[in-house]
Amino acid sequence: MKTKLNLIDKRILNRLQKDIPFVKRPWEAVAEELNIKEDLLIKRVGLLKKKGLIRRVSAGFNPRRVGFVSTLIAAKIGPQYLNKAARKINFYPEVTHNYGRDSEYNLWFTLVAKNKKRIAQIVNQIKKDKNIEAILELPAVKLFKIDVNFRV
């Protein structure tokens, strides 16, 4: 269902896709950029989150720079078991996100862990799920980081 947005909400959504200043009052700094009051920004962000337009506002870090490893996983799951499998996979704190796809391998997710051994443990546990037909582990050979912003 499409949500109708006013101009302020559109500006807020566009701005929040960029970095949040690492200052004592980040919301105040963002509000100043948008030429609105801080309390209005906080209220609108809360409403946009409640409506499901904002999933989260959080810090991101480069796993490799702090010694972690990551891999992309593609899983082939019977469509009737997709949601159940996704919930099980989300149980692992090392899963950063997952998403369904309309393809043979219909659930993709990223694992970030302290080492390759932990990645292997998780993958082996997931493979034991009888509803998962196959798994492809696709570790990054070369990292390409793109800055994606969705203009609202």
Secondary structure, DSSP 8 states (H G I E B T S, - for coil): ------HHHHHHHHHHTS----SS-HHHHHHHHHTS-HHHHHHHHHHHHHTTS---------GGGGT-EEEEEEEEE-GGGHHHHHHHHHTSTTEEEEEE-SSSS-EEEEEEESSHHHHHHHHHHHHT-TTEEEEEEEE-SS----------
